[in-house]
Amino acid sequence: MLLEPAYLHGKPKSTGLLKANPQDFCVFEQLPFLPCGEGEHLFIHIKKIGANTVFVARELAKYFKVKEQLVSYAGLKDRFAVTEQWFGVHVPGKQVYDLADLTIEGVEVLSYKRHNKKLRTGALTGNRFELVIRNVTNLKDLFKRWEKIIAHGVPNYFGEQRFGIDGGNLDCALALFSGTKVKDKKKRGMYLSAARSAIFNDMINERIKQNSFDKLSIGDVVMLAGTQSVFRLEEIDEVIKQRLIDKDIDITAAMWGAGDLMTEAQPKIFEQEVAEKHHEFAQGLPRFGLKQERRRIRLIINDADLEILPKEAASNNISENSDLPDVKVCFSLAAGSYATTVLRELIDYQDGTQRTNVSEIQSQVKI
């Protein structure tokens, strides 16, 4: 059931190994603010390895002796990686905390400070990624594709992690829409998001297959750069076309839910036809309160850099073919975007976590 999305720039010819070890996948969360120093919420900045975000949140709830729902975070972060992110704990009062005795496996506390507002999901500017890909073949194709990615972006697909192992979250969504009760709100939200994302991904997929990914049409809905403001195209002139080229606007696709589509004319017909291919999802999502929204179909990367690493920087290379070069890729993405959607357009990579367990990962890195 899980769609294999089309490539915008064709399937990569280069191959390589991602996440050969945890240091190869570093993520730095970027908040639009810093804690002010007073208030009912304690913000904790942590560095973690081999521990997923939900696990850390539960451990923090145990440490502070509060309910799990009183621990919040801006976004989920990879487990098999070195990541830095913020957590918020609702602890009213003026107690001064010393977190020297906070011990969670794979976690280091970087700083902590009170704040006057809750840390809410999505309340981040984006993430900075510093990734190393080992044993890279066909460097010529890699650098050529990198130039295309910088110039034109990549499809703003939801990453495969949104859908669970072998698309399991989609199966759970179908069961949910068929009447299966799911009491856990987070799990229910995960299944609904997977269903919604599958429709969205297919809309991008079909636009690429129809060679219309970057083709404006009357009735398309576009989004302004740097904002969520949208407007429908009533006419298309050279100014509008140039704004798309200049990345001042982006074409959008539907995030499915209740209500009318914002598109008109042929773009509306197109979105309805794609949604009909997923009619169980399209009919089920409105019943759970989701409403029509829009999302960009193009993902632009910022502060990007790609370099070949000297071999002495590859001391933790655990794979074969060590004579092949390693490359480091750095870029920043807006909140809600996936690094894997950039990487799949750049290189046909193998995921090294399939050959490494958590205890081995944690033993490789000192935190």
C-alpha positions as a Python dict, from the first residue, in 0.01 Angstrom:
ca = {
    (1, 'M'): (0, 0, 0),
    (2, 'L'): (290, 234, 70),
    (3, 'L'): (364, 444, -236),
    (4, 'E'): (715, 456, -385),
    (5, 'P'): (726, 826, -476),
    (6, 'A'): (854, 946, -811),
    (7, 'Y'): (1187, 1128, -827),
    (8, 'L'): (1194, 1488, -942),
    (9, 'H'): (1549, 1466, -1077),
    (10, 'G'): (1544, 1098, -1174),
    (11, 'K'): (1672, 810, -962),
    (12, 'P'): (2022, 877, -826),
    (13, 'K'): (2316, 687, -972),
    (14, 'S'): (2535, 730, -663),
    (15, 'T'): (2515, 490, -370),
    (16, 'G'): (2634, 521, -13),
    (17, 'L'): (2580, 425, 349),
    (18, 'L'): (2382, 653, 583),
    (19, 'K'): (2400, 621, 962),
    (20, 'A'): (2703, 394, 966),
    (21, 'N'): (2732, 528, 1321),
    (22, 'P'): (2535, 784, 1523),
    (23, 'Q'): (2777, 1072, 1468),
    (24, 'D'): (2692, 1049, 1099),
    (25, 'F'): (2340, 1184, 1155),
    (26, 'C'): (2334, 1499, 1368),
    (27, 'V'): (2020, 1711, 1412),
    (28, 'F'): (2002, 2047, 1586),
    (29, 'E'): (1658, 2182, 1669),
    (30, 'Q'): (1610, 2554, 1610),
    (31, 'L'): (1353, 2739, 1822),
    (32, 'P'): (1232, 3090, 1733),
    (33, 'F'): (1288, 3198, 2095),
    (34, 'L'): (1483, 3111, 2410),
    (35, 'P'): (1336, 3057, 2759),
    (36, 'C'): (1297, 3385, 2944),
    (37, 'G'): (1400, 3263, 3290),
    (38, 'E'): (1065, 3273, 3472),
    (39, 'G'): (727, 3104, 3451),
    (40, 'E'): (553, 2773, 3518),
    (41, 'H'): (737, 2572, 3253),
    (42, 'L'): (1090, 2437, 3283),
    (43, 'F'): (1259, 2417, 2943),
    (44, 'I'): (1533, 2153, 2919),
    (45, 'H'): (1780, 2144, 2630),
    (46, 'I'): (1918, 1792, 2583),
    (47, 'K'): (2153, 1596, 2364),
    (48, 'K'): (2049, 1237, 2306),
    (49, 'I'): (2160, 918, 2136),
    (50, 'G'): (1973, 590, 2085),
    (51, 'A'): (1663, 727, 2257),
    (52, 'N'): (1349, 847, 2085),
    (53, 'T'): (1169, 1163, 2185),
    (54, 'V'): (866, 992, 2339),
    (55, 'F'): (1089, 775, 2560),
    (56, 'V'): (1277, 1080, 2691),
    (57, 'A'): (949, 1261, 2760),
    (58, 'R'): (824, 966, 2965),
    (59, 'E'): (1146, 951, 3164),
    (60, 'L'): (1122, 1323, 3235),
    (61, 'A'): (766, 1275, 3359),
    (62, 'K'): (892, 1008, 3601),
    (63, 'Y'): (1176, 1229, 3721),
    (64, 'F'): (952, 1530, 3789),
    (65, 'K'): (667, 1307, 3916),
    (66, 'V'): (413, 1460, 3677),
    (67, 'K'): (170, 1314, 3425),
    (68, 'E'): (313, 1245, 3080),
    (69, 'Q'): (85, 1505, 2920),
    (70, 'L'): (263, 1774, 3126),
    (71, 'V'): (586, 1709, 2934),
    (72, 'S'): (596, 1864, 2588),
    (73, 'Y'): (834, 1896, 2293),
    (74, 'A'): (836, 2086, 1966),
    (75, 'G'): (904, 1791, 1737),
    (76, 'L'): (1005, 1426, 1717),
    (77, 'K'): (1371, 1350, 1654),
    (78, 'D'): (1551, 1045, 1514),
    (79, 'R'): (1645, 768, 1753),
    (80, 'F'): (1952, 642, 1566),
    (81, 'A'): (2130, 976, 1563),
    (82, 'V'): (2292, 1242, 1775),
    (83, 'T'): (2022, 1505, 1826),
    (84, 'E'): (1972, 1820, 2029),
    (85, 'Q'): (1622, 1930, 2119),
    (86, 'W'): (1411, 2108, 2382),
    (87, 'F'): (1157, 1963, 2624),
    (88, 'G'): (914, 2154, 2842),
    (89, 'V'): (782, 2037, 3182),
    (90, 'H'): (489, 2208, 3353),
    (91, 'V'): (609, 2261, 3711),
    (92, 'P'): (421, 2554, 3873),
    (93, 'G'): (580, 2725, 4169),
    (94, 'K'): (920, 2873, 4232),
    (95, 'Q'): (1121, 2560, 4306),
    (96, 'V'): (1478, 2584, 4180),
    (97, 'Y'): (1587, 2262, 4014),
    (98, 'D'): (1930, 2106, 4000),
    (99, 'L'): (1926, 1841, 3729),
    (100, 'A'): (2267, 1699, 3815),
    (101, 'D'): (2098, 1377, 3928),
    (102, 'L'): (1883, 1342, 3615),
    (103, 'T'): (2006, 1022, 3453),
    (104, 'I'): (1839, 893, 3138),
    (105, 'E'): (2030, 643, 2928),
    (106, 'G'): (2173, 813, 2623),
    (107, 'V'): (2081, 1165, 2739),
    (108, 'E'): (2292, 1464, 2840),
    (109, 'V'): (2135, 1781, 2979),
    (110, 'L'): (2285, 2083, 2804),
    (111, 'S'): (2093, 2358, 2982),
    (112, 'Y'): (1760, 2432, 3152),
    (113, 'K'): (1564, 2744, 3229),
    (114, 'R'): (1209, 2845, 3318),
    (115, 'H'): (970, 2997, 3065),
    (116, 'N'): (625, 3158, 3085),
    (117, 'K'): (465, 2958, 2802),
    (118, 'K'): (425, 2592, 2717),
    (119, 'L'): (651, 2441, 2452),
    (120, 'R'): (402, 2337, 2187),
    (121, 'T'): (427, 2088, 1904),
    (122, 'G'): (552, 2258, 1591),
    (123, 'A'): (688, 2559, 1781),
    (124, 'L'): (1024, 2546, 1607),
    (125, 'T'): (1178, 2735, 1318),
    (126, 'G'): (1328, 2421, 1175),
    (127, 'N'): (1622, 2184, 1208),
    (128, 'R'): (1987, 2194, 1109),
    (129, 'F'): (2126, 1866, 971),
    (130, 'E'): (2490, 1759, 954),
    (131, 'L'): (2506, 1421, 782),
    (132, 'V'): (2790, 1196, 673),
    (133, 'I'): (2741, 945, 394),
    (134, 'R'): (3003, 669, 378),
    (135, 'N'): (3152, 486, 78),
    (136, 'V'): (3001, 705, -189),
    (137, 'T'): (3012, 595, -552),
    (138, 'N'): (2982, 814, -862),
    (139, 'L'): (3081, 1148, -713),
    (140, 'K'): (3026, 1318, -1048),
    (141, 'D'): (2655, 1235, -1041),
    (142, 'L'): (2634, 1327, -672),
    (143, 'F'): (2766, 1680, -722),
    (144, 'K'): (2559, 1728, -1036),
    (145, 'R'): (2242, 1635, -850),
    (146, 'W'): (2341, 1853, -554),
    (147, 'E'): (2351, 2154, -786),
    (148, 'K'): (1999, 2070, -910),
    (149, 'I'): (1872, 2032, -555),
    (150, 'I'): (2016, 2368, -454),
    (151, 'A'): (1869, 2538, -760),
    (152, 'H'): (1528, 2371, -780),
    (153, 'G'): (1460, 2206, -445),
    (154, 'V'): (1309, 1861, -398),
    (155, 'P'): (954, 1725, -363),
    (156, 'N'): (822, 1805, -17),
    (157, 'Y'): (723, 1445, 51),
    (158, 'F'): (646, 1322, 399),
    (159, 'G'): (928, 1083, 492),
    (160, 'E'): (883, 711, 520),
    (161, 'Q'): (901, 731, 900),
    (162, 'R'): (561, 904, 893),
    (163, 'F'): (405, 577, 772),
    (164, 'G'): (568, 334, 1014),
    (165, 'I'): (750, 9, 941),
    (166, 'D'): (626, -135, 610),
    (167, 'G'): (349, 126, 610),
    (168, 'G'): (198, -11, 929),
    (169, 'N'): (47, 323, 1030),
    (170, 'L'): (-163, 320, 713),
    (171, 'D'): (-300, -23, 801),
    (172, 'C'): (-388, 109, 1145),
    (173, 'A'): (-558, 410, 985),
    (174, 'L'): (-776, 179, 775),
    (175, 'A'): (-869, -15, 1087),
    (176, 'L'): (-950, 311, 1266),
    (177, 'F'): (-1177, 423, 982),
    (178, 'S'): (-1344, 80, 988),
    (179, 'G'): (-1446, 122, 1351),
    (180, 'T'): (-1149, -1, 1556),
    (181, 'K'): (-1121, 203, 1876),
    (182, 'V'): (-785, 364, 1953),
    (183, 'K'): (-785, 520, 2299),
    (184, 'D'): (-428, 651, 2284),
    (185, 'K'): (-458, 1003, 2140),
    (186, 'K'): (-98, 1013, 2018),
    (187, 'K'): (-134, 685, 1833),
    (188, 'R'): (-467, 793, 1685),
    (189, 'G'): (-309, 1118, 1571),
    (190, 'M'): (-18, 926, 1419),
    (191, 'Y'): (-252, 708, 1213),
    (192, 'L'): (-458, 1006, 1095),
    (193, 'S'): (-142, 1193, 995),
    (194, 'A'): (-18, 892, 800),
    (195, 'A'): (-343, 869, 603),
    (196, 'R'): (-342, 1239, 528),
    (197, 'S'): (23, 1231, 428),
    (198, 'A'): (-35, 940, 189),
    (199, 'I'): (-287, 1146, -10),
    (200, 'F'): (-57, 1447, -13),
    (201, 'N'): (244, 1243, -125),
    (202, 'D'): (46, 1094, -409),
    (203, 'M'): (-55, 1439, -529),
    (204, 'I'): (312, 1531, -563),
    (205, 'N'): (386, 1193, -716),
    (206, 'E'): (119, 1241, -983),
    (207, 'R'): (232, 1595, -1063),
    (208, 'I'): (586, 1470, -1123),
    (209, 'K'): (462, 1183, -1339),
    (210, 'Q'): (250, 1429, -1541),
    (211, 'N'): (546, 1668, -1572),
    (212, 'S'): (353, 1942, -1394),
    (213, 'F'): (547, 1968, -1067),
    (214, 'D'): (658, 2324, -1141),
    (215, 'K'): (387, 2416, -1393),
    (216, 'L'): (140, 2681, -1278),
    (217, 'S'): (-225, 2651, -1375),
    (218, 'I'): (-526, 2877, -1332),
    (219, 'G'): (-693, 2757, -1013),
    (220, 'D'): (-372, 2648, -840),
    (221, 'V'): (-324, 2763, -480),
    (222, 'V'): (22, 2902, -402),
    (223, 'M'): (190, 2981, -71),
    (224, 'L'): (414, 3276, 4),
    (225, 'A'): (773, 3202, 98),
    (226, 'G'): (839, 3206, 471),
    (227, 'T'): (469, 3213, 564),
    (228, 'Q'): (158, 2998, 550),
    (229, 'S'): (-37, 3265, 358),
    (230, 'V'): (-199, 3131, 41),
    (231, 'F'): (-389, 3265, -256),
    (232, 'R'): (-550, 3115, -564),
    (233, 'L'): (-424, 3200, -909),
    (234, 'E'): (-691, 3375, -1112),
    (235, 'E'): (-442, 3456, -1387),
    (236, 'I'): (-85, 3365, -1476),
    (237, 'D'): (154, 3624, -1612),
    (238, 'E'): (532, 3654, -1638),
    (239, 'V'): (552, 3813, -1293),
    (240, 'I'): (387, 3512, -1129),
    (241, 'K'): (607, 3271, -1323),
    (242, 'Q'): (919, 3459, -1214),
    (243, 'R'): (807, 3458, -851),
    (244, 'L'): (791, 3078, -867),
    (245, 'I'): (1140, 3063, -1019),
    (246, 'D'): (1268, 3304, -754),
    (247, 'K'): (1117, 3084, -479),
    (248, 'D'): (895, 3369, -361),
    (249, 'I'): (590, 3145, -398),
    (250, 'D'): (531, 2770, -403),
    (251, 'I'): (257, 2556, -551),
    (252, 'T'): (58, 2373, -282),
    (253, 'A'): (-139, 2051, -258),
    (254, 'A'): (-424, 1954, -28),
    (255, 'M'): (-381, 1822, 322),
    (256, 'W'): (-710, 1635, 318),
    (257, 'G'): (-997, 1697, 555),
    (258, 'A'): (-1350, 1837, 582),
    (259, 'G'): (-1450, 2142, 381),
    (260, 'D'): (-1411, 2264, 26),
    (261, 'L'): (-1088, 2251, -169),
    (262, 'M'): (-930, 2590, -227),
    (263, 'T'): (-828, 2497, -580),
    (264, 'E'): (-1050, 2557, -880),
    (265, 'A'): (-1078, 2442, -1241),
    (266, 'Q'): (-837, 2166, -1352),
    (267, 'P'): (-623, 2170, -1032),
    (268, 'K'): (-937, 2098, -828),
    (269, 'I'): (-1038, 1812, -1057),
    (270, 'F'): (-685, 1673, -1031),
    (271, 'E'): (-685, 1678, -649),
    (272, 'Q'): (-1029, 1517, -634),
    (273, 'E'): (-915, 1238, -866),
    (274, 'V'): (-605, 1166, -657),
    (275, 'A'): (-806, 1167, -334),
    (276, 'E'): (-1054, 923, -487),
    (277, 'K'): (-770, 674, -528),
    (278, 'H'): (-749, 680, -148),
    (279, 'H'): (-1123, 703, -84),
    (280, 'E'): (-1110, 519, 252),
    (281, 'F'): (-869, 783, 381),
    (282, 'A'): (-1041, 1076, 211),
    (283, 'Q'): (-1377, 975, 358),
    (284, 'G'): (-1242, 883, 700),
    (285, 'L'): (-1030, 1190, 778),
    (286, 'P'): (-1320, 1441, 796),
    (287, 'R'): (-1500, 1218, 1045),
    (288, 'F'): (-1215, 1272, 1291),
    (289, 'G'): (-1225, 1649, 1272),
    (290, 'L'): (-948, 1717, 1022),
    (291, 'K'): (-1010, 2009, 789),
    (292, 'Q'): (-876, 2102, 447),
    (293, 'E'): (-534, 2268, 467),
    (294, 'R'): (-251, 2336, 222),
    (295, 'R'): (117, 2236, 214),
    (296, 'R'): (396, 2331, -26),
    (297, 'I'): (490, 2066, -279),
    (298, 'R'): (846, 2200, -315),
    (299, 'L'): (1105, 2180, -38),
    (300, 'I'): (1382, 2439, -48),
    (301, 'I'): (1700, 2377, 151),
    (302, 'N'): (1900, 2657, 313),
    (303, 'D'): (2259, 2705, 434),
    (304, 'A'): (2358, 2404, 228),
    (305, 'D'): (2704, 2257, 185),
    (306, 'L'): (2852, 1933, 52),
    (307, 'E'): (3216, 1830, 92),
    (308, 'I'): (3436, 1525, 50),
    (309, 'L'): (3582, 1423, 387),
    (310, 'P'): (3947, 1332, 438),
    (311, 'K'): (3980, 967, 528),
    (312, 'E'): (4106, 1044, 879),
    (313, 'A'): (3756, 1184, 947),
    (314, 'A'): (3614, 838, 882),
    (315, 'S'): (3764, 656, 1180),
    (316, 'N'): (3425, 513, 1274),
    (317, 'N'): (3357, 374, 928),
    (318, 'I'): (3214, 30, 998),
    (319, 'S'): (3136, -69, 642),
    (320, 'E'): (3317, -240, 361),
    (321, 'N'): (3469, -67, 55),
    (322, 'S'): (3658, 176, 279),
    (323, 'D'): (3858, 299, -20),
    (324, 'L'): (3550, 481, -142),
    (325, 'P'): (3515, 846, -34),
    (326, 'D'): (3288, 978, 240),
    (327, 'V'): (3093, 1302, 204),
    (328, 'K'): (2940, 1542, 454),
    (329, 'V'): (2609, 1709, 369),
    (330, 'C'): (2480, 2003, 573),
    (331, 'F'): (2154, 2192, 533),
    (332, 'S'): (1867, 2351, 722),
    (333, 'L'): (1502, 2268, 672),
    (334, 'A'): (1184, 2438, 782),
    (335, 'A'): (971, 2270, 1048),
    (336, 'G'): (769, 1975, 924),
    (337, 'S'): (1017, 1878, 652),
    (338, 'Y'): (1221, 1559, 626),
    (339, 'A'): (1594, 1524, 565),
    (340, 'T'): (1532, 1186, 401),
    (341, 'T'): (1330, 1354, 125),
    (342, 'V'): (1642, 1554, 38),
    (343, 'L'): (1874, 1256, 61),
    (344, 'R'): (1662, 1025, -157),
    (345, 'E'): (1692, 1277, -443),
    (346, 'L'): (2068, 1304, -387),
    (347, 'I'): (2182, 945, -342),
    (348, 'D'): (2055, 586, -340),
    (349, 'Y'): (2156, 523, 21),
    (350, 'Q'): (2149, 220, 247),
    (351, 'D'): (2034, 277, 604),
    (352, 'G'): (2306, 158, 841),
    (353, 'T'): (2067, 127, 1137),
    (354, 'Q'): (1939, -196, 987),
    (355, 'R'): (2268, -357, 1090),
    (356, 'T'): (2320, -196, 1431),
    (357, 'N'): (2125, -227, 1757),
    (358, 'V'): (2070, 45, 2014),
    (359, 'S'): (2316, -82, 2274),
    (360, 'E'): (2591, -95, 2012),
    (361, 'I'): (2504, 261, 1904),
    (362, 'Q'): (2515, 399, 2257),
    (363, 'S'): (2851, 230, 2319),
    (364, 'Q'): (2998, 408, 2015),
    (365, 'V'): (2930, 760, 2135),
    (366, 'K'): (3020, 928, 2462),
    (367, 'I'): (2759, 1181, 2571),
}
